[in-house]
């Protein structure tokens, strides 16, 4: 794959005051993902095709590319992106969580005709809120 025009991946890391098992259920089950991100037909099975129901942006086709409980889940999202959730067990029952959103290229456009360079900036801010507020609120109750 060519790296010409590649844009940096989006990375969001947070320390969650919850066990790795609880965080895993939040990021590797359909119900969990729907609670802090968006409705979906996700199943934690490598090779599983599923849909993210992105509201006004329509339905996004996805495919699970990696499942390594309770440390890593990854999937292709749409035609260009890869999303990875990495978990690490920390002291005192806490869990480190990192979201990695890759596949950005300034020469490409989304399915909606928007340049990656524009959408990446929007998504970077969106992930900041989703990971550091919505996910935290969901798993720390």
N, C-alpha and C positions, 0 to 999 in steps of 0.2 A: 504494500500500500504506500502510495506517495505521501511524503510529509510536506510537499510544497503547498503553501497556503494554509497549513495546519494552524489552528488556534489552540491556546492552552485549554486543557480540560478544566472543568469546574470541580473544585474539591471543597467540601464542607465537613468539618469535624466538630464533634461535640462530645462532652463527657456527660453520660446520663446516670442519674441516681436510680438505677434499676438493674436487676440481674441480667446477665447475657441471655438467659432463657426467655425472659419477658421481652427484651428488645428483639430477639430473634422472631418471636411470634408477631411482633409489630411490623417487621420488615420482610417476613418470608411467608405470610399467609394473606389470602385475599381480604379477609376481614380486617386484619391489621393495617394493611396498606390503604384500604378504603377509609379507615378511621382518621388517618393523618395526611393522606395525599389525595387519591382519587379512586372512584369505583373501578372495579376490574374483574377479570376472570382468571387471575393468577392462580397457579398451582405450583408448589415447590418441587417440580419434576424437570430435570434437564431435558431440553428439546420440546417442552410444552409450549404450544402457541397460545397466546392469550391477548386480550384486548384491555387497553386503558381507556376508560370513558372520559374523554377530556372536555366534556361540556360543549361550549361553543366552538371548540376546535375539532369536534367530531371524535370518532373512534380511532385510536392508534393501535396498529398491530404490533405485537411484541413476541419475542421468543426467549425462553429461559436458556441461558448458555452455561451457567454454572450454579451448582448448589453444593455448599460445603458447610453443613450445620455444625455449630451455630456461629460460624465465622465469616461466611461469604456467600452472597447471592448476586448473580449478574444476569442481565438480559439485554437483548437488542431491542431498541425502541424506535419504531418507525423505520425509515429507509437508511438513516445515517448514524444514529446514536447508539451508544452503549452505556448502560447504567449499572454501577456496581455499588453494593452496600457491604462495607467491611466492618466487622465487630471484633472487639478485643476485650477479654475479661480483665478488669482492673481490681485493685484492692478495695476492701470495704463494700463489696457488692455492687460496685459501679461498672459501667460498660463504656468503652470508647466506641464511637460510631463515626465512620467516614463514608460520605456519599461521593462517588466519582462519576461525573457525567462527561463522557468523551465522545469523539467523533466529529468535532467541530472543524470546519474548513471554510476560509473566507471566499473560496471560489464556488461554494455550493449554496443552494437555497433549499428551504424546507418544502414539504409537500404543499404548503400554502403559498409558495413563491416568495417567502421572506428570506433575505440573506442571513446565513449563519452568523455573520459578524454582528448583526442587529439582534437576532434572537438570543445569542449567547449572553449578551448584556442583560436582557430582560430575564432570562432563566437564572442567571447568576444571582440577581436580587430575589427572585422567587424562591430559589433553593435556600437562600439565607433565612428567609422567614419560615419556610416549611420545615427545615431541619432544626433550626435553633429555637423555634417557637412551637409549631404544631406537633412535631415529633416529641419534643421535650414534654409538652403538656399531656400528650397521650400516654407516654410510658411512665411518667412520674406521678401518676394519680394512685 
